[in-house]
Amino acid sequence: MVNSIEKVKTEEYCVKLDRLLASQPTAAARLQDGVLSIAGFFAVTPDEIAVFRLDESEAILRFCWPDKLSQMGFIPLCARDSLAVRTFKDNCALTCNSFAAVRHASAFEEIRLNPGQKEKLPIQKIISAPLPCAGKPFGVVQISRKATRPVAVADFTPADMAALKEIAKVLAKHLSA
């Protein structure tokens, strides 16, 4: 159960995030500032955040973030091993603290997003939430923790999941247009 201190912290953060995103003139600026802010909230790097948007004409979830993947990355809605697709189709948030051990499409993990990165850092743990609009999702936001081994990063908690669900609502409000 999420305690009231964590809930207040999340509520205050969401108010600040809403103000920040409302002040940005373009969708690209809202996305970038939202990702940078969320990265700070969860103490992860910006490349440990993924944002997907539904492309109905192609029946895919297309990467909006990381920017490097937005040019080429997508996941078909028929993909069975995708946490993003499952989050989208089930319209519910999910946590996986054993992600590296679970069968999943790992092709995007092979792409080095940070040029200075010397070794491959696979996703070890991940939380995923739908981006809601009018009661149904139009996309997905995911926060991951990357490391060479699972024990090198902390598990995501129920409080983290509760926070991401609230943050996803704010992010969705500013990205749905």
LUMNUDREN-831835 format. One record per residue (C-alpha): residue number from 1; residue in one letter; chain; x negated, y negated, z negated. Coordinates in steps of 0.5 Angstrom, whole numbers, plus 500, padded with zeros to 3 digits. Example, Ala and Ser with C-alpha at 12.3 -4.5 7.8 and 13.67 -1.06 7.14 Angstrom:
<pts>
+-----+-----+-------+-----+-----+-----+
|   n | res | chain |   u |   v |   w |
+-----+-----+-------+-----+-----+-----+
|   1 |   A |     A | 475 | 509 | 484 |
|   2 |   S |     A | 473 | 502 | 486 |
+-----+-----+-------+-----+-----+-----+
</pts>
This chain:
<pts>
+-----+-----+-------+-----+-----+-----+
|   n | res | chain |   u |   v |   w |
+-----+-----+-------+-----+-----+-----+
|   1 |   M |     A | 500 | 500 | 500 |
|   2 |   V |     A | 498 | 493 | 502 |
|   3 |   N |     A | 497 | 489 | 495 |
|   4 |   S |     A | 499 | 482 | 495 |
|   5 |   I |     A | 493 | 478 | 495 |
|   6 |   E |     A | 491 | 482 | 502 |
|   7 |   K |     A | 498 | 480 | 505 |
|   8 |   V |     A | 497 | 473 | 503 |
|   9 |   K |     A | 490 | 472 | 506 |
|  10 |   T |     A | 493 | 475 | 512 |
|  11 |   E |     A | 499 | 470 | 512 |
|  12 |   E |     A | 494 | 464 | 511 |
|  13 |   Y |     A | 490 | 467 | 517 |
|  14 |   C |     A | 495 | 468 | 522 |
|  15 |   V |     A | 498 | 461 | 520 |
|  16 |   K |     A | 491 | 458 | 522 |
|  17 |   L |     A | 490 | 463 | 528 |
|  18 |   D |     A | 497 | 460 | 531 |
|  19 |   R |     A | 494 | 453 | 530 |
|  20 |   L |     A | 488 | 455 | 533 |
|  21 |   L |     A | 491 | 458 | 539 |
|  22 |   A |     A | 496 | 453 | 540 |
|  23 |   S |     A | 491 | 448 | 541 |
|  24 |   Q |     A | 488 | 451 | 547 |
|  25 |   P |     A | 490 | 449 | 554 |
|  26 |   T |     A | 489 | 455 | 558 |
|  27 |   A |     A | 490 | 462 | 557 |
|  28 |   A |     A | 483 | 464 | 558 |
|  29 |   A |     A | 481 | 459 | 552 |
|  30 |   R |     A | 487 | 462 | 548 |
|  31 |   L |     A | 484 | 469 | 549 |
|  32 |   Q |     A | 477 | 468 | 548 |
|  33 |   D |     A | 478 | 463 | 542 |
|  34 |   G |     A | 483 | 469 | 539 |
|  35 |   V |     A | 478 | 474 | 540 |
|  36 |   L |     A | 472 | 470 | 537 |
|  37 |   S |     A | 477 | 469 | 531 |
|  38 |   I |     A | 479 | 476 | 530 |
|  39 |   A |     A | 472 | 478 | 530 |
|  40 |   G |     A | 471 | 474 | 524 |
|  41 |   F |     A | 477 | 476 | 521 |
|  42 |   F |     A | 475 | 484 | 521 |
|  43 |   A |     A | 467 | 483 | 521 |
|  44 |   V |     A | 466 | 486 | 528 |
|  45 |   T |     A | 463 | 483 | 534 |
|  46 |   P |     A | 467 | 480 | 540 |
|  47 |   D |     A | 465 | 486 | 544 |
|  48 |   E |     A | 468 | 491 | 539 |
|  49 |   I |     A | 475 | 488 | 541 |
|  50 |   A |     A | 479 | 490 | 547 |
|  51 |   V |     A | 485 | 487 | 549 |
|  52 |   F |     A | 490 | 490 | 555 |
|  53 |   R |     A | 495 | 487 | 559 |
|  54 |   L |     A | 501 | 491 | 562 |
|  55 |   D |     A | 500 | 491 | 570 |
|  56 |   E |     A | 507 | 494 | 572 |
|  57 |   S |     A | 506 | 494 | 579 |
|  58 |   E |     A | 500 | 499 | 578 |
|  59 |   A |     A | 503 | 502 | 572 |
|  60 |   I |     A | 496 | 501 | 568 |
|  61 |   L |     A | 494 | 497 | 562 |
|  62 |   R |     A | 488 | 492 | 565 |
|  63 |   F |     A | 483 | 490 | 560 |
|  64 |   C |     A | 483 | 482 | 559 |
|  65 |   W |     A | 477 | 483 | 554 |
|  66 |   P |     A | 472 | 484 | 554 |
|  67 |   D |     A | 471 | 480 | 560 |
|  68 |   K |     A | 466 | 484 | 563 |
|  69 |   L |     A | 471 | 490 | 563 |
|  70 |   S |     A | 476 | 485 | 566 |
|  71 |   Q |     A | 474 | 485 | 573 |
|  72 |   M |     A | 474 | 493 | 573 |
|  73 |   G |     A | 477 | 496 | 567 |
|  74 |   F |     A | 484 | 499 | 567 |
|  75 |   I |     A | 487 | 505 | 564 |
|  76 |   P |     A | 493 | 509 | 568 |
|  77 |   L |     A | 499 | 509 | 563 |
|  78 |   C |     A | 499 | 517 | 565 |
|  79 |   A |     A | 492 | 518 | 561 |
|  80 |   R |     A | 493 | 523 | 556 |
|  81 |   D |     A | 487 | 522 | 552 |
|  82 |   S |     A | 488 | 514 | 551 |
|  83 |   L |     A | 489 | 511 | 544 |
|  84 |   A |     A | 491 | 504 | 548 |
|  85 |   V |     A | 496 | 508 | 552 |
|  86 |   R |     A | 499 | 512 | 546 |
|  87 |   T |     A | 500 | 505 | 542 |
|  88 |   F |     A | 503 | 502 | 548 |
|  89 |   K |     A | 508 | 507 | 550 |
|  90 |   D |     A | 510 | 509 | 543 |
|  91 |   N |     A | 510 | 501 | 541 |
|  92 |   C |     A | 507 | 503 | 534 |
|  93 |   A |     A | 500 | 501 | 531 |
|  94 |   L |     A | 495 | 507 | 530 |
|  95 |   T |     A | 488 | 508 | 526 |
|  96 |   C |     A | 483 | 513 | 528 |
|  97 |   N |     A | 477 | 513 | 523 |
|  98 |   S |     A | 474 | 519 | 527 |
|  99 |   F |     A | 475 | 517 | 534 |
| 100 |   A |     A | 468 | 519 | 536 |
| 101 |   A |     A | 470 | 526 | 534 |
| 102 |   V |     A | 477 | 526 | 538 |
| 103 |   R |     A | 477 | 527 | 545 |
| 104 |   H |     A | 478 | 520 | 549 |
| 105 |   A |     A | 476 | 517 | 555 |
| 106 |   S |     A | 469 | 514 | 554 |
| 107 |   A |     A | 467 | 511 | 560 |
| 108 |   F |     A | 468 | 504 | 558 |
| 109 |   E |     A | 463 | 506 | 552 |
| 110 |   E |     A | 458 | 507 | 557 |
| 111 |   I |     A | 458 | 500 | 560 |
| 112 |   R |     A | 453 | 496 | 556 |
| 113 |   L |     A | 457 | 489 | 554 |
| 114 |   N |     A | 451 | 486 | 550 |
| 115 |   P |     A | 445 | 486 | 555 |
| 116 |   G |     A | 440 | 486 | 549 |
| 117 |   Q |     A | 443 | 492 | 546 |
| 118 |   K |     A | 438 | 497 | 546 |
| 119 |   E |     A | 442 | 504 | 545 |
| 120 |   K |     A | 449 | 506 | 546 |
| 121 |   L |     A | 453 | 505 | 541 |
| 122 |   P |     A | 460 | 509 | 541 |
| 123 |   I |     A | 466 | 507 | 538 |
| 124 |   Q |     A | 466 | 511 | 531 |
| 125 |   K |     A | 473 | 508 | 528 |
| 126 |   I |     A | 479 | 504 | 531 |
| 127 |   I |     A | 485 | 501 | 530 |
| 128 |   S |     A | 490 | 499 | 535 |
| 129 |   A |     A | 497 | 495 | 535 |
| 130 |   P |     A | 502 | 493 | 541 |
| 131 |   L |     A | 502 | 486 | 543 |
| 132 |   P |     A | 510 | 485 | 542 |
| 133 |   C |     A | 514 | 480 | 547 |
| 134 |   A |     A | 522 | 481 | 546 |
| 135 |   G |     A | 522 | 487 | 542 |
| 136 |   K |     A | 517 | 491 | 547 |
| 137 |   P |     A | 510 | 491 | 548 |
| 138 |   F |     A | 506 | 487 | 554 |
| 139 |   G |     A | 499 | 490 | 552 |
| 140 |   V |     A | 495 | 492 | 546 |
| 141 |   V |     A | 490 | 490 | 542 |
| 142 |   Q |     A | 484 | 494 | 539 |
| 143 |   I |     A | 479 | 493 | 534 |
| 144 |   S |     A | 473 | 498 | 534 |
| 145 |   R |     A | 467 | 499 | 530 |
| 146 |   K |     A | 461 | 502 | 534 |
| 147 |   A |     A | 455 | 505 | 531 |
| 148 |   T |     A | 450 | 511 | 532 |
| 149 |   R |     A | 454 | 515 | 527 |
| 150 |   P |     A | 461 | 515 | 524 |
| 151 |   V |     A | 458 | 514 | 517 |
| 152 |   A |     A | 454 | 507 | 519 |
| 153 |   V |     A | 461 | 504 | 519 |
| 154 |   A |     A | 467 | 503 | 514 |
| 155 |   D |     A | 473 | 506 | 515 |
| 156 |   F |     A | 479 | 502 | 517 |
| 157 |   T |     A | 484 | 502 | 511 |
| 158 |   P |     A | 492 | 501 | 511 |
| 159 |   A |     A | 491 | 494 | 509 |
| 160 |   D |     A | 487 | 493 | 516 |
| 161 |   M |     A | 492 | 496 | 520 |
| 162 |   A |     A | 498 | 492 | 516 |
| 163 |   A |     A | 493 | 485 | 518 |
| 164 |   L |     A | 492 | 487 | 525 |
| 165 |   K |     A | 500 | 488 | 526 |
| 166 |   E |     A | 501 | 481 | 524 |
| 167 |   I |     A | 495 | 478 | 528 |
| 168 |   A |     A | 498 | 482 | 534 |
| 169 |   K |     A | 504 | 478 | 533 |
| 170 |   V |     A | 501 | 471 | 533 |
| 171 |   L |     A | 496 | 473 | 539 |
| 172 |   A |     A | 502 | 476 | 543 |
| 173 |   K |     A | 506 | 469 | 542 |
| 174 |   H |     A | 500 | 466 | 545 |
| 175 |   L |     A | 498 | 471 | 551 |
| 176 |   S |     A | 505 | 473 | 553 |
| 177 |   A |     A | 506 | 467 | 558 |
+-----+-----+-------+-----+-----+-----+
</pts>
